[in-house]
Amino acid sequence: MPKKGSKPPYKPKIEYRYTFKDVAEAAGMTRGTLAGAKIRGKVDPADFRSMVSFLVRRIIEKRLKGNLFAPTVRLVKRRGRTGSQVSGKRSKKAVRRR
């Protein structure tokens, strides 16, 4: 027990930071989806309590939908465009036919 009237020991402050990308990854959603949730008022990135409650709700929802031990973070990275999407560009053959 410290002596009466002594100063408490010095403890350096530890600061933690998180980014929008970190929160989206932990929630298992894209940054665009998280931005939509922010716009709709479901989460406030500047408020730590809001972020924690949003993540807890999101994780619980994911667990209730399926496997209890499913990871919240998407394991497979998305690829670019798929073959079914039309790019709007014409091939050289299509341009020549006109």
Residue, then its C-alpha position, 0 to 999 in steps of 0.5 A: m500500500p502506498k504511503k499517505g500523501s504520496k503521488p500515484p505512480y506515473k502511467p503513460k496514456i495509451e491511445y488507440r485509434y481505429t479507421f473506417k476501414d477497420v470498423a467495416e472489416a470487423a463488422g464484415m461489411t464494405r466501407g460503402t455499406l458502413a457509410g450508408a449506415k452512418i448516413r441513416g444514423k445507425v452509427d456515429p464513427a466519432d462516438f466510441r460507444s456508438m461504434v461498439s454497440f453497432l459492432v456488437r449488434r452486427i456480430i449478434e445478427k450475423r451469428l443468429k442468421g447462421n453458424l454460431f462460429a462463422p467468422t464475422v469478417r469476410l475471408v474471401k476478397r472480392r474480385g473485379r467485374t464478372g463476365s456477366q457485367v457489361s462494360g459499355k465498351r464496344s469491341k473493335k469488330a462491333v465498331r467496324r460493322r457499322 
